[in-house]
């Protein structure tokens, strides 16, 4: 649930680049996210190289980035993004077990980590929180983090 007085309520939509190698998921998620007036999908990419090219030419606030992609995976792309485009927040997005990539993604510069099993409204709410400077983690990710710390 978002704070009704969020600082993001009265300014432009959040500019999102969506990166996922599954074209059906990528297109479907882009369509669903784009239905919310707080979100503007400014580009989609199938791999990390496409993400980097898009960020060069399209202003974005967030890259919602699949962890496992061909050519250049999400973690390595995040590392490059952190060096070249530090103002763009990277939110890792995965359907797979997160424990083995969580620390690596966070060390690369990701600010949040979501799983693809979240309902669309929770994904949107998470992106709003990320833009306002917060770190957001899906329940499965939090469980994995606790296991890593143990």
LINZI-V963833 format. One record per pair of residues at least 6 apart in sequence whose C-alpha atoms are under 7 Angstrom apart, sorted by sequence separation. I is the first residue (numbers start at 0). J is the second residue. D is the distance in whole Angstrom. If there is no record, write none. Layout:
BEGIN
[[I | J | D] [I | J | D]]
END
This chain:
BEGIN
[[19 | 25 | 6] [32 | 38 | 6] [33 | 39 | 6] [44 | 50 | 6] [66 | 72 | 6] [67 | 73 | 6] [129 | 135 | 7] [33 | 40 | 6] [66 | 73 | 4] [17 | 25 | 7] [65 | 73 | 6] [66 | 74 | 6] [64 | 73 | 6] [125 | 135 | 6] [29 | 40 | 7] [42 | 53 | 7] [17 | 29 | 7] [77 | 89 | 7] [41 | 57 | 7] [91 | 109 | 7] [90 | 109 | 6] [89 | 109 | 5] [90 | 110 | 6] [91 | 111 | 6] [92 | 112 | 6] [93 | 113 | 7] [94 | 114 | 6] [89 | 110 | 6] [90 | 111 | 5] [91 | 112 | 5] [92 | 113 | 5] [93 | 114 | 5] [94 | 115 | 5] [46 | 68 | 6] [88 | 110 | 6] [90 | 112 | 6] [91 | 113 | 6] [92 | 114 | 5] [93 | 115 | 6] [94 | 116 | 7] [15 | 38 | 7] [46 | 69 | 6] [47 | 70 | 7] [48 | 71 | 6] [92 | 115 | 6] [111 | 134 | 5] [112 | 135 | 7] [113 | 136 | 6] [114 | 137 | 6] [12 | 36 | 7] [13 | 37 | 6] [14 | 38 | 6] [15 | 39 | 6] [16 | 40 | 6] [46 | 70 | 6] [47 | 71 | 5] [110 | 134 | 6] [111 | 135 | 5] [112 | 136 | 5] [113 | 137 | 5] [12 | 37 | 4] [13 | 38 | 5] [14 | 39 | 5] [15 | 40 | 5] [16 | 41 | 6] [17 | 42 | 6] [18 | 43 | 6] [19 | 44 | 6] [20 | 45 | 4] [46 | 71 | 6] [47 | 72 | 6] [64 | 89 | 7] [66 | 91 | 6] [111 | 136 | 6] [112 | 137 | 7] [12 | 38 | 5] [13 | 39 | 6] [14 | 40 | 6] [15 | 41 | 6] [16 | 42 | 5] [17 | 43 | 5] [18 | 44 | 5] [19 | 45 | 5] [20 | 46 | 6] [46 | 72 | 7] [47 | 73 | 6] [61 | 87 | 5] [62 | 88 | 6] [63 | 89 | 6] [64 | 90 | 6] [65 | 91 | 6] [66 | 92 | 6] [12 | 39 | 6] [14 | 41 | 6] [16 | 43 | 6] [17 | 44 | 6] [18 | 45 | 6] [19 | 46 | 7] [60 | 87 | 5] [61 | 88 | 5] [62 | 89 | 5] [63 | 90 | 5] [64 | 91 | 5] [65 | 92 | 5] [66 | 93 | 6] [81 | 108 | 6] [18 | 46 | 6] [59 | 87 | 6] [60 | 88 | 6] [61 | 89 | 6] [62 | 90 | 6] [63 | 91 | 6] [64 | 92 | 5] [65 | 93 | 5] [112 | 140 | 7] [47 | 76 | 5] [61 | 90 | 7] [63 | 92 | 6] [78 | 107 | 4] [74 | 104 | 5] [77 | 107 | 6] [78 | 108 | 6] [77 | 108 | 6] [18 | 50 | 7] [77 | 109 | 6] [74 | 107 | 6] [16 | 59 | 7] [97 | 140 | 6] [15 | 59 | 6] [14 | 59 | 5] [15 | 60 | 6] [16 | 61 | 6] [17 | 62 | 6] [18 | 63 | 6] [19 | 64 | 7] [98 | 143 | 5] [14 | 60 | 5] [15 | 61 | 5] [16 | 62 | 5] [17 | 63 | 5] [18 | 64 | 5] [19 | 65 | 5] [97 | 143 | 7] [98 | 144 | 7] [13 | 60 | 6] [14 | 61 | 6] [15 | 62 | 6] [16 | 63 | 6] [17 | 64 | 6] [18 | 65 | 6] [15 | 63 | 7] [20 | 68 | 6] [19 | 68 | 7] [32 | 123 | 7] [1 | 124 | 6] [0 | 124 | 7] [7 | 131 | 7]]
END
